Amino acid sequence: MARKADMMVFFDSQMKPVRGEEIEVDPRYNLDLACVTAAPPMGKWASSTYDVLLRVDRFGDNLVDQDVYIANSREDLISVGRKAILCLQHTPQDISQDGVRKLFRVGVRMMTIAYNGETPFGGGFKVPNVPLTDAGKELIRWFGESGMILDLSHAGHQTARDALNFIEESDINIRVVASHGGVFEKYPNPRNLPMELLRRIVEMGGLVGVYALTFGLTGEDHLGGFSAFLDHLSYLFGELRGFERSICIGTDAVYRERPISEWKGEFDVMAGSIPQGESFPARFPDTSYEFNTPRLFDIVEHEVRDAFPNFSDGILGENMFRFFSEALPR
C-alpha cells in the first residue's frame, strides 16, 4: 500500500504553541509522514534561539507521547509508526552557527530564511523585491554545513532567486525545497513562487509541494476548493516534465475537526499578523470546508487518484519519502 505524506501539517490549533499550550493529535489522524512546524513564528519569543530550542524540545516530546515519532535520520524514516519531521517557518534573528547546530541536534531538519517581512537574512513573501543579505548567505552556509534543509516556500521572490544563485555559485552542498505553496503564473499571490524558481529547485534535486490555501490558489471564491488545487498541480506537471517525482502535497492544513466559530477566530488572528492588501487578500475559509476533518488526506487522495492516476502514489507520499530518505542523515 502506498504511503501517505504531507509536507506541511498542523495537528491542532496553530495558536496553541504560540500560547505555550501542548497540542493534541486526533486519534483518527492517519498519515505516515508529516512535516510540522515546531515553533510558530507568531510567538513573542520567536526571535530568540534559546527560547525556540526549548519549545522545539517540548514540541517533540509532546508528539512522541502521542505515538508520532520524530524522524531525525534515514533509519527513523523506515521504522514502523507515524512519523514527523520538525521544521521552522522562520529563523530566530539572533541565530548563530552554533545555534543552527543546536537546532539540528534537537531534531529540526528544515528551516526558512524569512516568514513574511524583512529580516536580517532577506525578505519574506510580503517584500518580494528584498534581496538575500550577506547574513543570509552566511546562514545558508551554516545550513549546508549542519545538514539543514532550506525551505524557500515563504521567501520573497528576489531572496529565493538570490539564494539559489548563491548556492550554485558557491557550490554549497544543501537540499532545497518549496514545501507548501503554489505557482505564481497560475495565480499571482506573493506566497506563490514563479515557475523559473520552482524549476530550479527540482533541477537541484529538491521538492515542491502544493498547498490547499484557498486565497493562495485563486481569487475566485467558488474555486477555493479542489478545482484550484488540482489546477496548480496540473500546471506543475505540464511545466516539470521529467521531474514528476519532485512534486508532492503540502496542504498547510489543520488535521482536526474544529467548530466553525473557533476556526474563524483563529483565522482572524493569523490574518491579523500579516499585513493585508490587494496582493495578499486573505479570506475565510482559508482551506475548503471539506478539509475540516482529521482524515482530510483521504479526500485529497480520492481527488488526486482520479486526476493523476499515473503519478498519484508519488504525489501522495512516495516522493516525500524518497526525498527525505536521501536528504536526512544516516
C-alpha positions as a printed Julia matrix, in Angstrom:
330×3 Matrix{Float64}:
   0.0    0.0     0.0
   1.31   3.45   -0.93
   2.38   5.64    1.95
   0.7    8.97    2.73
   2.71  12.11    3.44
   2.09  15.85    3.71
   4.84  18.48    3.53
   3.09  20.94    5.9
   0.74  19.78    8.65
  -0.81  21.24   11.77
  -2.09  18.6    14.19
  -4.02  21.09   16.27
  -4.79  24.79   16.58
  -1.93  26.83   15.16
  -2.29  29.16   18.14
  -1.72  26.56   20.85
   2.09  26.54   20.56
   2.02  30.34   20.42
   0.17  30.34   23.75
   2.57  27.74   25.16
  -0.08  25.0    25.19
   0.52  21.39   24.23
  -1.1   20.13   21.06
  -3.33  17.09   20.75
  -3.08  14.66   17.83
  -6.53  13.43   16.81
  -6.69   9.61   17.13
  -8.19   9.47   13.63
  -5.11  11.12   12.07
  -3.68   8.62    9.57
  -0.63   9.99    7.74
   2.61   8.02    7.64
   4.8   11.13    7.46
   4.25  14.85    8.06
   6.42  17.95    8.2
   5.31  20.01   11.18
   6.16  23.48   12.47
   7.81  23.03   15.83
   7.73  26.69   16.92
   5.38  29.07   15.03
   6.81  32.47   14.06
   3.94  34.42   15.67
   5.2   33.88   19.22
   6.8   36.82   21.01
   9.71  34.51   21.83
  10.34  33.6    18.16
  13.42  35.82   17.72
  15.36  34.02   20.48
  17.25  30.85   19.57
  17.29  29.79   23.21
  13.51  30.07   23.56
  12.9   28.35   20.22
  15.15  25.48   21.3
  13.1   24.98   24.46
   9.84  24.95   22.53
  11.14  22.58   19.85
  12.28  20.13   22.5
   8.92  20.29   24.28
   7.02  20.0    20.99
   8.91  16.84   20.02
   8.25  15.21   23.4
   4.57  16.15   23.08
   4.33  14.28   19.75
   6.21  11.2    20.93
   3.84  10.94   23.9
   1.04  10.55   21.31
   2.84   7.94   19.2
   4.06  10.3    16.5
   7.79   9.7    16.26
  10.38  12.23   15.14
  12.29  11.21   12.01
  15.8   12.53   12.55
  17.6   10.08   10.26
  17.07   7.77    7.3
  16.78   4.86    9.71
  14.0    6.63   11.61
  12.17   7.17    8.33
  11.82   3.45    7.6
  10.78   2.49   11.13
   7.23   1.4    11.89
   4.69   4.02   13.01
   3.56   7.56   12.3
   6.47   9.92   11.77
   7.05  13.67   11.77
   9.87  15.85   10.51
  10.36  19.01   12.56
  10.75  22.32   10.76
  10.72  26.06   11.44
   8.97  28.57    9.19
  11.27  31.3    10.44
  14.84  31.75   11.65
  15.47  33.33   15.07
  17.06  36.72   14.48
  19.89  36.04   16.92
  20.84  32.77   15.21
  24.5   31.75   15.08
  26.34  28.81   13.58
  26.23  27.13   16.98
  22.51  27.88   17.18
  21.87  26.11   13.86
  23.83  23.11   15.11
  21.83  23.03   18.35
  18.52  23.22   16.48
  19.68  20.33   14.33
  20.64  18.34   17.43
  17.16  18.73   18.97
  15.58  17.46   15.76
  14.9   20.41   13.44
  15.61  19.34    9.87
  14.19  22.16    7.73
  14.28  25.97    8.08
  13.46  29.11    6.12
  15.17  32.46    5.59
  12.15  34.64    6.35
   8.43  34.29    7.04
   6.64  37.32    5.58
   8.6   40.53    6.22
  12.18  41.69    6.01
  14.73  40.01    8.29
  18.5   40.29    8.78
  18.78  37.45    6.25
  16.46  38.52    3.43
  12.83  39.04    2.59
   9.66  37.06    3.14
   6.77  36.88    0.71
   5.31  40.3     1.59
   8.52  42.02    0.42
   9.23  40.2    -2.87
  11.95  42.6    -4.04
  14.15  42.44   -0.92
  17.43  40.65   -1.71
  19.3   37.99    0.21
  21.73  39.69    2.6
  25.3   38.78    3.48
  23.94  37.42    6.76
  21.51  35.32    4.71
  24.38  33.9     2.67
  26.21  33.02    5.87
  23.03  31.39    7.19
  22.8   29.22    4.07
  26.42  28.14    4.58
  25.57  27.15    8.17
  22.54  25.19    6.96
  24.68  23.33    4.45
  27.4   22.53    6.99
  24.88  21.18    9.52
  22.68  19.23    7.09
  19.68  21.54    7.48
  17.27  21.61    4.52
  16.47  25.09    3.16
  12.76  25.76    2.63
  12.03  28.66    0.27
   8.23  28.43    0.48
   7.89  31.68    2.46
  10.77  33.55    0.83
  10.23  36.64   -1.27
  10.94  36.14   -4.95
  14.23  38.05   -5.02
  15.51  36.43   -1.84
  14.65  32.98   -3.22
  16.34  33.79   -6.54
  19.44  35.12   -4.79
  19.57  32.05   -2.53
  19.53  29.64   -5.48
  22.17  31.71   -7.3
  24.38  31.79   -4.22
  24.08  28.04   -3.65
  25.06  27.29   -7.24
  27.85  29.88   -7.47
  29.37  28.85   -4.12
  28.83  25.12   -4.75
  27.17  24.64   -1.35
  26.02  21.12   -0.54
  22.45  21.74    0.62
  19.0   20.37   -0.17
  16.35  22.92   -1.14
  12.55  22.66   -1.15
   9.45  24.79   -1.51
   7.38  22.78    0.94
   3.97  24.42    0.6
   2.89  26.97   -1.97
   1.5   27.49   -5.43
   2.58  28.65   -8.89
   2.78  32.43   -9.33
   1.96  32.23  -13.06
  -1.21  30.35  -12.2
  -2.28  32.87   -9.55
  -0.14  35.95   -8.69
  -0.25  35.76   -4.91
   3.19  36.68   -3.47
   3.15  33.44   -1.44
   3.46  31.58   -4.73
   6.86  31.23   -6.39
   7.48  31.86  -10.1
   7.88  28.8   -12.28
  11.51  29.64  -13.04
  12.36  29.24   -9.34
  10.31  26.09   -8.85
  12.03  24.55  -11.87
  15.46  25.4   -10.5
  14.57  23.84   -7.14
  13.66  20.49   -8.7
  16.65  20.62  -11.05
  18.82  20.9    -7.91
  17.24  17.72   -6.54
  14.62  19.47   -4.44
  10.93  19.01   -3.8
   7.92  21.24   -4.5
   4.68  20.93   -2.51
   1.28  22.42   -3.41
  -0.8   23.86   -0.58
  -4.56  23.98   -0.09
  -4.73  27.66    0.88
  -7.88  28.97   -0.82
  -6.8   32.58   -1.28
  -3.32  31.47   -2.31
  -4.6   29.37   -5.2
  -7.26  31.59   -6.77
  -9.13  34.84   -6.4
 -12.45  33.17   -7.14
 -14.36  32.1    -4.03
 -16.2   29.3    -5.78
 -12.87  27.81   -6.94
 -11.3   27.79   -3.49
 -11.61  24.03   -3.11
 -10.21  21.19   -5.15
 -10.58  22.78   -8.57
  -7.85  25.38   -7.96
  -5.7   22.89   -6.01
  -5.75  20.43   -8.91
  -5.16  23.26  -11.4
  -1.86  24.16   -9.73
  -0.79  20.51   -9.63
  -1.68  20.12  -13.31
   0.32  23.22  -14.19
   3.36  21.85  -12.37
   3.13  18.53  -14.17
   2.93  20.34  -17.5
   5.96  22.51  -16.76
   8.11  19.94  -14.95
   8.03  17.02  -17.35
  10.73  14.58  -16.33
  10.62  15.8   -12.72
   7.29  14.24  -11.71
   8.99  12.6    -8.72
   9.76  16.06   -7.34
   6.12  17.1    -6.82
   4.2   16.5    -3.59
   1.48  17.93   -1.37
   1.96  20.41    1.48
  -1.6   21.24    2.47
  -0.78  23.78    5.22
  -3.98  22.5     6.82
  -5.11  21.61   10.34
  -5.78  17.89   10.81
  -8.63  18.3    13.24
 -12.36  18.95   13.14
 -12.99  22.43   14.53
 -16.19  24.35   15.26
 -16.54  26.97   12.54
 -16.52  29.78   15.12
 -13.2   28.55   16.53
 -11.74  28.13   13.05
 -12.84  31.65   12.06
 -11.41  33.12   15.26
  -8.02  31.53   14.63
  -8.09  32.68   11.02
  -8.72  36.27   12.13
  -5.72  36.14   14.47
  -3.46  34.65   11.79
  -4.64  37.09    9.1
  -4.15  39.97   11.52
  -0.49  39.02   11.98
   0.21  39.57    8.26
  -0.38  42.96    6.6
  -3.22  42.58    4.11
  -3.6   44.25    0.73
  -4.55  43.65   -2.85
  -1.55  41.36   -3.31
  -2.45  39.22   -0.3
  -6.22  39.28    0.23
  -6.74  36.64    2.91
 -10.26  35.26    3.07
 -12.18  32.71    5.08
 -12.28  29.76    4.87
  -8.53  29.53    4.31
  -8.95  25.88    3.29
 -12.01  24.15    1.88
 -14.78  23.37    4.38
 -14.35  19.75    3.29
 -10.93  19.82    4.94
 -12.41  20.31    8.41
 -11.58  16.75    9.46
  -8.55  14.83   10.75
  -8.99  12.5     7.76
  -8.7   15.3     5.22
  -5.94  13.48    3.35
  -8.43  10.76    2.42
 -10.31  13.44    0.47
  -7.09  14.64   -1.14
  -6.18  11.08   -2.06
  -9.51  10.46   -3.79
  -9.21  13.62   -5.89
  -5.54  13.11   -6.79
  -6.01   9.47   -7.81
  -8.82  10.49  -10.14
  -6.87  13.38  -11.66
  -3.36  11.88  -11.85
  -3.69   8.07  -11.91
  -0.16   7.52  -13.24
   1.56   9.67  -10.64
  -0.75   9.5    -7.63
   1.4    7.26   -5.4
   4.3    9.67   -5.77
   2.29  12.83   -5.19
   0.51  11.38   -2.17
   3.62  10.3    -0.31
   6.28   8.28   -2.08
   8.02  11.36   -3.5
   8.36  12.78    0.01
   9.69   9.52    1.4
  12.22   9.27   -1.44
  13.42  12.84   -0.92
  13.89  12.54    2.83
  15.49   9.11    2.53
  18.23  10.94    0.61
  18.24  14.25    2.5
  18.22  13.07    6.13
  21.5   11.98    7.75
  22.31   8.31    8.18
